[in-house]
Amino acid sequence: MPLEVGDAVRVALKLLEDEGLDKLTVRRLATELGVKAPALYWHFRSKRALLDHMTDAIVAPVVAGLPSGGPWLAWLEDAGFALHTALLAHRDGARVALGADLTVARALGDLAERAVGVLHDAGFPLGEATRAAGVLVHFVLGRAVEAQTRLPPSEEAAVIAAETFPFPLMARGLRERAGSTVEDDFRYALGVLLAGLEAVSRGRGG
C-alpha cells in the first residue's frame, strides 16, 4: 500500500507528543511506520521538510476557524490567540513551526496572507501590511517557544525567591504577578503589539 503523507504526519505528531522534537527524525518515523527510510525521504527530503508538513497540520484548523471579516484589530487578536493556542496544544509545537517553509506549511502561509489582507483593507499600504503580518506571526511563534520552555511555576518561584537571583526589581515585580497564567501573559503582550499597530493606523488617519 502506498505511503500517504497525511498518515505519516499523523504518526509524526504522535511521536512528537510521546518523545519530543529532539528525538523525532525521519528514520525514527520510518521505523514507527514499518518502512525503510528511503521510502520516507521520497516524501520528506529532510527533517525540516517533515516539520513543515507537521506545521501545516497544526495550523490548518486555526485558519479554518478564523472569521471571514470583522474589525481588523479583533481579527488579528483572534488569529494571534488561535495560533498561540494551537502551537501550545502540541509538545514542542512552536519549535516545530520555527523556520517553516510557507510553500509547504501552507496553512501558516495562508494565515499570514489573510492577515495581510485584513491589514491592507484597514488602510495599511500593502508593503507595510506584509511587514505587520510578519511581526504578528513571528511574535506569536516566539512567545509560544518561551511558554513551552518556561520553568514550571513552582520552580520559577523558587528561582525568583533565591538570594542569588541578581535582579531585585524584576523579582519583586514577578512576585506581584504570581498566579498569572501563560494566557494572561500572552494576552498582555499581544495587547501591547496591537496597540502599536493601532497607533500606526491612527497616525495615518486609519
N, C-alpha and C positions, 0 to 999 in steps of 0.2 A: 504494500500500500504506500503511495507517495506520501512523503512527509509534508504536512501542512504547516505553513509559517505560524498561523494562529494557534495551532496546537502546541508548537514549540514555545511560543511566547507565554502561553498559559502555564506550561511546566516551568519555564524560567522564572516566572513571577512566584510560583510556589517555592522554588529553590531559594529565591531571594528572601522570602519570609522565613524560611527554615534555617538558612545558613548565612545570610548576609551577602552584601555585594562583593566583598573581598574574596570570597570562596566561589563565586559564580564565574565559570569560564565556559567557553564553547565546548571544550572537551568534557567538562563535568555535565553539561546539559546533554551532550550526546550519550553519555553513559546512562543518564536517567531515562532517556528516550529509547535506549536499547539499539542505537545505531552507531555507525562508525563516524568519527569526527569529520571526515571529508564530506559526508552527506549533509552535515550542517553548514560547513564552510561554503557550500554551494549557495545557501540562502543568507548566511551571515559571514561576511568576509573577515570580520574581526569581532572582538568583544564589543567595541564601540557600536558596530552595526546592530548587534543583538540588543544593546541598551537603547538604541534609537527606536527599534520596534517595540520594546517594552515601554518606553516613554509614550509612544503613540497610544498603546493600550491603556496606560494610566490616565492620560489626559483626555481621551476621546469622550468619556462620559461628562466631563466638565463642559466641553464645547457643546455637546448635545443639550445640556441643561441650561445654557445661557439664554436670556431673553433676546428677542429679535430687535428690540429697541427700548426706548425709555430715556430718562435723564442720563446724561453721559457720566456724571460723577457716580451715580448709583450703579450704573452698568459696570464701570471699572472696579468699584468696590466689590460688587457681586462676583466678578470674574477673578479678582485677586483672592478673595476668600475661598472660592470654589477650587482654584488651582492649589492654594496652600493646603486645604483640607485633603485633596486627592493625593498630593505628594506625601503628606504625613500618614496617610492611610496604609502606606506600604513601607516596610522596613527599608531604610536607605533610599527611599523613593526620590528624594531631592538630588542625591548624588547620581542616581541613575540618569536623571534628566539634564544634569550639568553638561554643557558642551554638545548637546544633541544637534544632529544634522536635521534641520527642519524639512528637508525634502523627503526624509524617511519618517521622522517623528511628525507626521503631517498634522496631527491634532494640535500640537503645540504651535506649529506654524499657523494653523487656522485660527487659534485663539489670538495670536499676535495680529494677524490680518484683520480680524474683526475689531480688535481694539484700535487699530489704525483707522478703520472706517468710522468708528464711533467718535474718535477724537477729531478727525477731519470734518465730519458732519457738525461738530461742535464749534468749528471755526479755526482749528489749528491748521496751518499750512501742511501740505502732505508730507514734506520732508521732516518737519518738526513732529508731526503725528507719529511717524515711524520711530523717531528718537524717543518720544514719550512712551510709546507702547513697549519699546525695548527696555526702558527704565522699569516699567511696571513688572514685566515678566522676569527680568533679572533680579529685581528686588525680592519678588516672591520666592524665587529659587534660593537666593542667598539666605533669606530668613528661615526657609524650611530646612536648609542644611544646618543652620545654627540650632534650630529647635531639635533636630534629630541627633545632634552631637552634644547637647547640653547635659550637664550632670543632673541626676535625679534631685528633686527638691531638698531632700534631707542632706544629701552630700553637698549640695550647693550652699545650704545654710551653714553647714559646718565649716566650709572653706571661708565664708564671709566672716564668721564669728571668730576665726582663729586670730591670735595676736600677730601672727606672721603675715596676715593679709596687708599688703602695702598701701592700700588706697582707702583711707578712713572716711572720706566723704562719700565715695561710692558705696562703702559698706553700710553707712547709715542710711543712704537712700534705698539700697536694696532691701534692708531690713524693713523700711517703711512700706515697701512694695510686697512684703511677704504675703504669700497666698495668691498672688496674681498668677494666672494661667498662661500657657503658651498662646492661647487665643486672645487673652487680654493684651498681652504684649504686642501681638501681631496687629490687633485692631488699632492700637495707639500708633504704631509705626506706619501702618498703611494710611491712617488718617493724616499724618504729617505729610506723607508723599502726595496724597490727593489734594491737600490744602495748598501745596506748592503749585500743582497743576492748575488749580482753580485761580490762584493769584496770577499766574501767567495768562490765563484766559481773560480774566478781568482787565489785565493791563492792556490788552488789545481790544477791549470793548466787547468781549465774547460773552 
